[in-house]
Amino acid sequence: MNQRALMDSSENIIETMIEFARCSKLHRIIVAGSKSLHHMLELHSRGYNRVATAACYGLRRGRYDVGFLDWRLQQITALEAKLSWLAPLLAPTSVLVIWLDASELNEHRKLGSILERLGFRVEAGTRCEHGVAISARRRDAIQTTIAA
């Protein structure tokens, strides 16, 4: 794959993730995964300035409105550990968007049970040219929003 195709792929992924998360430029966003630095820079170039990567120090629990996790070319078995690390950083009403390879569709079924164990429910999913995007929210997010 040439450099331009990689850039187009990354831009499409970020665009899909922004749409799925329904995030604004005021939201605090945390990006994780092997391309997190690249995605952070892409978001900054689009005007999303409240973005941190998993590599940042001093990340505070419950602070982030949106979590983006690019899990392409990664083992699904390691996904639960990454999500267990990421989930406490997200606010109670936040949205989590996960990008996975489309080639391992059978493995993606495990994602639903992983998210359930961590207290999330899948809201939506879509299959694209470059993979599968899934958005999830905490199961109790609706009650938290109603109570507020």
Secondary structure by P-SEA (a helix, b strand, c coil): ccaaaaaaaaaaaaaaaaaaacccccbbbbbbccaaaaaaaaaaaacccccccccccccccccccbbbbbcccccccaaaaaaaaacccccccbbbbbbbbccccccccaaaaaaaaaccccccccccccbbbbbbcccaaaaaaaac
